[in-house]
Amino acid sequence: MDRSLLKVELARLRKGRGIGRPGLLSTLGPQLRDILDVGTETAEEDVRTRLLTLLNGEMSALPNDLRLLVQAAFGITSSHPLLHERLADVGSLLQRDARTLRRRLADADDLLADRIALRYEPRQGFARAGFHWVSYHFDIDVSTPSPVFISTRTLVAKVDQLTEIGEVVSIPVVGDSDSLHVEALSGCTYIGRDSLSATSWRMLYRLPRPIALGETYDTVVRFTWPGRDWIQPVAAIAPMRPVDRFRVTAHFGSPRTCASAWVLNGMLPTAIADPLPDQMITTDEVDVEFDDLLIGHAYGIAWTWAD
């Protein structure tokens, strides 16, 4: 992946109305098209959702001033039709002049391009991989001081003789990242993880035998944290490749360890902290399942901890 070309493509997207422009696909350069796995057949709103998910995910690790600047520049938090108008808004907030903002925006381009290029290997964009998940089940227990997530998944091989699987995941750890304990229970061997940012890892697993093209295969992995302060209270996915079914089973205990909990049913990842009244969970346990998941939308549950 050419990082200098990626920087040019990111800068081009900020012009005019940013990501809110009509005909967004025609503005995307080849680097971003490959990363987002979009083409002429991809619906406009699907293109916008994938791009928004990418930008929000990668800018999350930027310094706060750069994050505010990028959000405004791309038209995520400002609806002004011109870039200089959006920059004027954030310039007032940050107390910076236009020249300084442009220079800082160039710095942000460097950081974003580096992060995107690191996270998305060539020809391994949002959906291109040697496999995809047919079904995905999180069974989580947060009733005790040490939260446990058990991930049971079925994959289908998209290449012949698949021997390893790697997946980039976002785990918003608050404490020491080394405190996350990963244990492969069946179907694979946990190799390790590569840190991509403060909240993103590439998890690596070895399969016990080569998996044939089109074959389905089950894996079970357990994640354990030493305390609740090490995680954000979310058990969800925003799929970047097709997932046919996703299920979350949660155990909050009695009395509940959560003050409130709610279902995430296809909302944008940026809205997960804004629950809908009809999606609130009032029971000690919850079991929710989703079909026909949309790429880049969030599914699962979120909660706030009880005092």
ABEGO torsion letter per residue (X at the ends): XBAAAAAAAAAAAABEAEAABBGAAAABBAAAAAAAGBBAABBAAAAAAAAAAAAAAAAAABBAAAAAAAAAAAGAABABABAAAAAAAAAAAAGBBAAAAAAAAAAAAAAAAAAAAAABBBGBBAABBABBBABBBBBBBAABABBBBBBBBBBBBABBGBABBBBBBBBBBABBAAABBBBBABGBBBAEBBBABAABBBBBBBBABBBBBGBBBBBBBBBBBABAAABBBBBBBBBABBBABBBBBBBAEOBBABABBBBBBGBBAAAAABBBAAABBABABBBBBBBGBBBGBBBEBBBBBBX
